[in-house]
Amino acid sequence: MKTALPIICALFPLTTLAQSAQNDSIETQQLNEVVVEGQMQNVKPGISTYYPESNQKKSAQDAIDLLSQMGMAQISVNPVSNSVLTLNGNTVSIYIDKQPASQAQLDALKPEDVKKVEYLVYPTDPRYQHKPYVVNFTMRRYEIGGYAKFTGKDNIMTGSGSGMAYGKMAYKSMTYDLVVSDRYTDRHNQGSDRKQIFRFPEADGSLKEITRENVMDYSRLQRNNLGISFRAVYGTEKISISNTVSLDATNRPRLNTEGSVIFTPDIYSQSDYSSTASSNVIYPTWTGNFYFDIGHGYQLNAVTQLQYQHTTSNSTYRGAGETAIVNNARDKAMLGQLMVQLNKNINDRNTVDVQAYYVVNHDKVDYLGSTRSTDRFRQIAYGALAGYSYNAEKFYGRFEGGIIGEQNKIDNTTMSDILPLFNLNMQYVFNDKNSLNFSANYNCNFVDQSDKTSTILQENELLYKTGNPDLKNTRWGAADLQYTWLPNNRFQIAASGGWSQYFDRPVPMFTPTGPDGMMLRSIVNSGDCRNFDVGVSFTARLFKRSLVLQLQPRMWFGKLTGIYNDSYNYLMVSASATYYFKPFYASLYYSTADRGLVQYSLNETFTRGKSLYQFKLGWRNKNWNISVAAVNIFRKSWIDQTSSLKSEYFDQYNTVYNSSSHRCIRLTASYTFSFGKKIKRGDEIQTITSSGSAIMK
């Protein structure tokens, strides 16, 4: 806009001169059309701002689709899985008008109302709750009115789909929205083939090896998820109060598999197996977000949440053994959390803040099958942080440090842990097109409650499983360096490298110490998981920006230590292209297979997935947006990934079947209509023409 305004002002006297010239006998000449563009992207200390173009906003069907079409070089968007990550794989938190956005709200977003998209790293604003990486959509506001949106999706050949109805209504300082969504799945080819190799010590010191293979011949998955959410937001320049009440219910009446089980040597005769499983989960939730600019440079933000969850799970396995293995469970859990943050702006450059949070979770699990027991969990997590931010003309720096702690009570055993944490971020902005960002972290991941149970459950004829009440939480550290260059409206380049390491992580341990000398899977802390990565992201907009190209190659170097010592290096590449022509658009997306060493899993230490590719064609008008996508269209196989685990007494090889990598035709249609009065455009950049549960697993 800074470029457009002086030129527009300069045109007025020229226009006047041309009009008066008609009275003279001076020959006039018609001028060609003049197109003046504003700057569509820029970087400032702590924030990068992108202005989606009109064709992107009209063609996008929701928030993630807009991010995918914008091709922002600083993030990685997968339009097939709808994931949004940093270039080195960290989660990006997504906000709408500085309010946390749920998946349903992202699906319901109206792209044409987006004014700008901001990418922030360790933002100071307390409404972002100390999230390290944030994308924020700034929307055009309605003075009175809103919009309604109806969306339907169907995945042909994979047996799944969804529907959503959304309504948003604003009246002065109040905004209300209601969303109802349903997702269904009904398909075969859901399950896994598994080869397990057991080694049992003999009296002479040798190991007796037994191989168990189960091969799936039939499967059926049926699942339905219903979500209802209502939110009321009061917003002014100094106050924002949001209350959300939601109800989610998932019913999975069956996940049934049948096949054959083969033992070598034949300690059991070859037999068929069948596995039946069902579950129901329901959880109502209330979430409140309260922000106050209380004057004198102080801002206060508080987040509260209450949730109740009830889970019913039933499973029965019949195989080579004489009796069926039944694992039924009932889980009742209640969670409450409170987070409060106070910011003080000392002056235009210096800000200090303090944050405290408290989370309590009560959980009771009743096992009602072949093994009958009751686990009671009480988990308390807490933390306190203090931060300092410095924001100058070309430099943004932030440091925050504090403590986080946890107290667990499992039945009659109590354990606690407390440790320091810190986050450091520094960004130097050379100009509005070039920036260099460095961040470093030290933090902790808490262990799942189900991993700390002492209950022993039987998984199959030879294998039992349990947890470990003495399991330690995982400390981790990370560092990242990124350079961003936005030379003009046509190109974006971001190059980055990173390191992360998880220390003394939880891993499964297999020993022949189970009931009757069978194999027992427990969990222990052993070894580190270390990753290095380096890569680049390149975006180009060609042919008057009607063609958008993006390429993101990244090299990974992985290393495991401890009882699963291993290393693996691999190259990941994703590429996309989108072309806009009148009311139509077409896009291509490709990603190489995701693979590598696993930081945390109880079943594998290495996984190898499948590549993804998609061709999408879309059409839109004022109200309708319809697209058809061919996903992995030439792949008949239902294999999604393979994985492996190798240890002293036990090896395991899995082949997982599901729809994630199978071919499908994805049909999506949405109908949106607005009503009422919008507030006038603010800081949009325009192109001006003149004559984006605790149950053990």
N, C-alpha and C positions, 0 to 999 in steps of 0.2 A: 504494500500500500504506500510505503514511503516513496517508491519509484513512480507509482501511478499518479499520485496527487499533483506533483509539480508539473507533470506533462499535461494533465487535464486543465490545470490553471493556465498553462501557457497557450492552450488551444482556444480559450475564450476570446482574447483579443484578435487572434487570427480569424476567427469566425466573424467577428464584427467587421473587420477589414474587408473580408470577402463580400459581406452584404452591401457595404457602402460602395464597393467597387462597381456594382452593377449599374450605378447611375453614371459612371464615367464610361468612356469608350475604350476601356482597357479589356483586352481579351482574357477571358477566364479559362481555367483548365480544371477538370474534375480530378480530385485527389483520390488515390487508392485508399482502401480501408486500412486504418491504423489499429493494430492490436497491441495493447499494453498489458503486460503480465506483472502480477505481484510475485514476491518471493514465496514459493510454496513450501519451503523447508529451511530451518535455521537451527543453530545451536547457540545456547547461552549457558553460563555456568549453572550446572545442576539439572538442565532440562534441554531436551531436543523437541522441536515443534514441527509437526507436519500438517499440511492442509490438504485434505483429500479433494480430488477434482470431481467435477460434476458427473462425469460418466462413471467414475468409480462409485460414487454415492448412489446413483440411480441403479446401477447393475448389482450392487452387493445385496445379499438377502438378510444378513445379520451382522453383528459386530465382528465375529471372527472372519467372516467372508470379506468384510471391508479391509481388515488388516492384511489379509492374504492378497487382495488386489492392489493395495497401496505399495506393497513390496518394501517396507521399511528395512533398511540395511542393518539396523542394530538388533533386530530380533529375528527369530526363526518361526514361521507359521506353517503348520502342516494342514492343508485344507481337507485332507481325507480323515484324519483323526481329530481335527479341530483343536490341536494343541498349540500353545503359544509359549515359547521358551526363549531364553537368551541364546546367544550364539554358542555358548559352551554348555547348554543344557539345563540351566537353572530356571525355576518356575518364575513366570511373570504374573504379578497380581494385576487384575484388571478392574478399573473403577469407571463409573459413569458419574460425571459431575462431582467427583471426589467422594462418592459413595461406593462401598464395596458392591460388586456386581456378581450375582449368582449366574449359573449357566442359563437358567430360564430367562433372566433379564438380558443376557447377552443375545440370546436367540430372538428376544422380542424387540431389541433395539431397532429404531427406524434410521437407517444410514443417511437418508436425505436430511435429517435434522442435526447431523454432526457438523459442528463448526470447525473443530480442529482435534488432532490427536497428539497427546504429549507423551514422551518417554522420559521417565525420571529414574535416576539412580540415587538411592539413599536420600529421598526427599525429606525436607525439614518439616513440612506441614503436618501437624499432628493427626489430621484425618487419614493420612496414609499409614498410620500405626506402625511406624518403623519398618515397613516392608522395603526390602533392598531394591527390587526392580518393579517398576510400576508403569502401566499404560493407562492413561486417563482420557476418556472421551468427554469433550466439552460440547454440550448440546445447546441448540436453540431452545429457548424456554417459551412456554405458552402462558399468556396472561390469563386467558380463560379458554378452556378447551383441552384438546389432546388428540389421541389417535387410537384406533383399534387395529389389531393385526391378527390374522388367522394363517397358520402355516401347517402344511401337511407334507410328510416325507415318507417315501416308500422305497425300500431296498429290494428290488426284484432279484430273485435267485438266492437271496440270503435269509429270507424269512424274517424281516424286522421292519419297523417303521415307527413313526411318531406323529403326534398331532398337538397343536398348541393354539390356545385362544388367549389374547392379551388385550387389556384395555388400560389406558392411561388418561387421567383427567386432572387438570390443573385449574385452580381457582385462586387467583391472587397469590398468596404466600404458601398455599397448600397444594400438594400433589398426591394423588392416589393412584395406585396401580394394582391390578389383579391379573394373575396368570394361572391358567389351568393347563396342565400338560399330561400327556399319556405316551408311554413308550411300550412297545410290545415286541416280543421275540417268540417265534415258533418255528423251529428248524431241527433238522437232523445234523449229523456230522459235528457233534460237540463232545469233546472228550480227549482221550490220549491213549497212545500205545506206550507201554513202559517195560523196560528191561532192567531188572535188578539182579546184581551179583552179590551174594552173601558169602563171607568167609568166616567159618566157625573154627576155633582152635580145637585140635585133637589132643589126646593124652600124650602122644609122642612129640608134641610141639609143632606138628605140621598144621596146615590150614585146609579144612574141607570146604570146597567151593560148590555152592548151589546157585543155579541160575533160575530165576523166575521171570517169565515173560507173559504179559497179558496183551492180547491183540483184540482191539475193539471191532466188532462186526455191525453193531447197531447202536444208535443213540437218539435221544429226543430231548430237546430243551424247550420248555415253555415258561415264559416270564412276562410279567406285566408290572409297570411302574406308573403310579399316579401321583402327581404333585399339584398342590394348591398353595398359592402364596398371595398374601395381601400386604401391601406396604402403604404407609402414610408418611409423608415427608413435609415438614414445615421448614421453609428456607427463606432467609433474608441475607443481607450482606454480612451480618455478624452472628447469625444463629442458624444452625442446621440441626433438626431433630428428626430422626428416622426410626420408625417402629415397624418391624416385619413379623408377621405370624404365618407360619407355613406348616403344612402337613405332607409328609412323604410316606408312601406305602408301596412296598414291593412284594408281590406274590409270585413265588416260583413253584407251581404245583408239581413240576417234575423236571428232574435231570436224571434220566435213566440211560444206562449203558449196558450192553450185553456183548459177550465175546468169549474167547477161550483163554485158559491159563495152562502154560506148559512149564514143567519143572525138569531141570537137567542137573544131576541124575533124577530119575523119576521117583522121588520120595513120596510124591502124590501122583496118582494116575492123572493123565490129561483129562481136564474137565472144562465145562463151560462155567462162566461166571456171570453174575448179574449184580448191578448196583443201582439202587433206587434212592433218590434224594429229593427232598422238598423243603421249602422254607418260606417263612413270612416275616417281614420286617416292617414295623411302623414307627415313625418318630415325629412327633410334633415339636416345633421349635419356635421360640420367641427370641428375636434379636433386636437390640436397641443401639443406635448410634447417636451420640449427643455432642454437638460442637458449639462452643461459645467463644466469641471474641469479646473478652470482658474489659477491654480497654487498657490503656497504659502499657501497651505492648504484650499483654498476656492473652494466650489462647488456651482453652481447656477442651480436651476431647475425652469422652468416655464411651466404652463399648461393653455391652452386657449381653449375655446369652444364657438361656435356659433350654434344656433339651431332655426329653424322655425317650428311651428306645426300648422296644420290646421285640425280641427275636425268638422265633420257633424254628428249630432245625431238626430234621429227621433224615437218617440215612441207614440203609441196610445193604450189607455185602454178603453174597453167597458165592462161595468158590469151592476150592478143593477140600477145605476143612469140613468136619462133620457138622458143625453148627454155624449158623449165620452170625456175622459180626454186626451188631446194632449200635450205632452212635447217635442217640437222640439228645437234644439239649434245649434248654429254655434259658434265655438271657434277658434280664431286666437291668437297665442302666439309666442313671440320671446324671446329667452333667450341668454344671453351672460355672460361668466365668465372668470376670470383671477386669477390665483394663482401663487405666486412667493415665493420661499424659497431659502435662502442663508445659507450655512453651513460653519463653520470655524473649521478646525481641529487644535486645539492649540498644541497638541502633540499626541503621540500614544494612550493616554488614555482619553483625554478631548476634547469634541466637543461642540460647541455652535451653535445655529441656530435661525433664525427669519423667520417667514412666514406671509404673508398677502394675503387675497383673497377678491374678490369683485364679486358679482353675481347680475345681474339685469334681471327681468322678467316682460315683458309687456303682458297683457292678456285682450282680449275683448270677452265677451260672450253675444250673442244675443239669448234671449228666444223668440220663435216664435209660441208657441202653445196656449193653453187655457189661459195661463198667458204670457203677452208680456212685456218684459223689457230688459234692457241692463245693464250689469255689466262691469265696467272697473277696472282692477287690475294693480297696479304697485308695485312690490315687490323688495326690495333691501336688500340683505344679505351681511354682511361684517364681517371680523374678522382679528385679529392680534395675533400671538403667538410667544413666545420666549421659546427656549428649551435648556436644558443642558444634555449631556450624559457623563457618566464615564464608561470606559471599561477597566477592569483590567484582570489579568490572570484567576481569578475565579469569578469575580463579574461584572455585567452589571446593571447600574442604569440610569434611564432617568426621567426627570421631564420637563413638558411643561405647561405653563400657559399663559393666555391671556384673550381676550374679544371676544365675538361674538355679533353681533347686527343685527337688522332687522327693516326695515321701510316699512310699507304697506300703500298704498293709494287705497282705494276702493271707486270708484265714487268721491265724494268730501270730504271724510273722511280720515284723515291721522293718523296713529298710528305708534309708534316706541317702540322698546324694546332693551335693552342692558344688558348683564350680564357677569360675569366672568366664566371661565372654567379652569379646570386643569386635567392633566393626569400624573399619577405616576406609574412607573414600576421598579421593582427591581428583579434581578435574581442572585442567587448564584449557581455556578456550583462546586460541590464537586470534580468531575472528569469528564471524557468524557462520563460517563454513568449515572450520577445522577445530577439532577438540581431541584431547588426550585424557583418558580416564584410567585411574588405578584404584583397585579396591582389594582389601584383605579382611579376612574373617577368622574368628575362632569361636566355635559354638558346640552344641551338644544335641544329639538326637536321643529322646527317651525310648526305652524298650517297650514294645507292646505288652499290655497286661497278660495276654494269652501266652506269651513266651515265658512267663514266670510261674505258671501253674506247676504244681507237683503231681497232679493227676496223671495216671498212666492209661492211655487208650490204645486199643489194638487197631492197626490199620489193615493188615492182611495176615495170611497164614504164618508168616515168618517175622513180621515187623510190628513193633510197638513204638509209641512216641510219648514224650513227656516234655515239660519245660524245665526251667531252672530258677528257683526263687532268688538265687545269688547272682543272677545275671547283671552285668554292669552296663550302664548307658554308654553310648558311643560318642567320644569326642571327635571333632573334625576341624580341619583348617582349610582355607582356600585363599587363592590370590588370582587376580585377573587384571590384564592390561589391554586396553582397547583404544584404537585410533579411529576417529570418524572424520570423513571428508565429504562434504556436500558441495561440490564445485558449482553446480547450477541446478535448475529445475529438472534437468534431464538425467542426472547421474547421482548415485550415492555409493560410497565405498566405506566399509568398516573392516578393519583387520584387528584380530585379537589373539591372545594366547592366555592360557590359564593352567593352574595347578590346584588339585584338591587331594586331601588325604583323610581317610577315616581310620582312627586309631583303635586297636584292640576291639574289633567289631564282633558282634554275635554271629556265630556260625553253627550249623548242625554238626553234631558228633555222633558217630555210629559205633556202638560197642556191643559185643555179644553178652550183655548183662541183663537182658530183659527176662520176663517171666518164662520159666522152663528153659532157660538158656537161649532164648530167641534174641534177635537183634533189637536193640533199643536206640531210638533216636532221641538224644537230649540236645541241649543248646549250651554252648560255652563261648567265652570271649577268646579269640585267637587271631592274631595277625592284623595287618593293615591292608587297606585298599587304596591305591594311589593312581591318580590319573594326571597326565599332561595332555594339553590340546593346543593346536594352533590352526588358524584358518582365516578365511576372508569371506566377506559378503559383498556382492556387487549387484547394483540395480541400475537399469537403463530404461529410459522412456524415449521412444523413437517415433518418427512419422507424426509429428505434432502431438506426441505423447498418447497416441492411440494404440501403441504397442508397448507393453511393459515386460521387461525381461529381468529375471533374477537368477543368480548362480551363487551357491554357498557350499564350497568344499571345506572340509575340516579333517585334520589328521589327529588320531587319538593314540595315546601310548598308555596302556594299562598294566598294573602290577599288583598281584596279591602275595601276601606273606602269611606265615602261620601254617596250619595243617593243610591248607589248600594252596600252597605256593605255586604261582603260575604267572605268566605274562602274556600279553597279546596286544598287537598294534594293528590298526585298521584305518581306512579312509572312508569317510562319509561324505556323500555329495547329494545335494538337492538342487533342483532347477525348475523354474516355472516360466510360463509365457502367457500373457493375456492380451487379447486384441479386441478393440471396441469398434463396432461399425453400426451406426444409427441405433435402432433399439435392440440390437443383438450384441452379444459378446461371446468369445470363445477363449478357453484357457487350457493349458497343458501343465501337468505337474508330474515330477519324477523324483523319487528318493531311493538311494541304494539301501540294501538290507541293513537293518539295525542289528548289531551284534556286539559281543564283547564280554568282558568279565563282569560278574554281578557283585555289587557292593553288599546287598543283603538278600538272602533267600534261604529257605529251609529245604529246598528241593534241588537247586542247581548252583553251580559256580560259573558256568559259561552258557550263553544263549546265542542262537543265530536265527534271525528272523528272515522275512522275505522283503524284497523290494516292493515299492508302491508306485503305481502310475495311474493317472486319471486324465481323461479328456472330458471337458465340460462345455456345454453350449447353453446359453441363456438368452431369454427375451424378457423385456419389461416395458410397461407403459406407466401411466400415472399411478395406477393402483395395483396392478398385477406384476408379479415377478416369478417367472417359471424357468426352471433349468432341468436339464437331463445330463447326467454324468455317467460315463462308462469307466468303472473302476476295476483295475486289474483284469480287463476284459478278456485277455487271452489265457488266463490261468484257470485251469479246471480243478486243480488240486485244492483240497481243504486244509492242507498243512499250513499252519501259521508260523510255527517255530520249532526248532529242535534245541535240546539242552542236555547238559551232562554234569555229573558230579563224580569225583573219584576220591576215595579215601582208603585207609588201611584195611578195614573190614567190610566195606560196602561201596559199590559203584551203582550209579543209576543213570539211565539214558531215556529221555522222554521225547516223544513226538506229539505235539499238541495240534489238535484239529479244532478250528472254529472258522468264523466267516471273515475275520479281519483281513486276510490276504486272498480270499476267494473272489472270483469275478462277480460283479453285480452291476445292475443298472439302477442308479439312484435318481429318483424323480422327486423334485421339490417344487412346491407351489405355495406362494404366499399372496394374500390380499390385504392391503393396508389402505385405510382411509382416515383422513384428518378432519377435525372439526374445531371450530372456535377461532381464536385470534392468537397469533404468534407475536412475541416481542420482536422488534426490528432487528435486523442483522447487526452483529457487533463486530468482532475482529476477524471475520472470515476474509480470506484472500480470494479475490475474484479475477477472472480474465475479463478485461473491459474492452468492448469493441465500439468504436465510433465510426461515422461516415468515414474418506479408506471401519464292630462288636467284639467282645472278648472271648468268644468261643474258640477253642484251640483249632488251628488250621493244619 
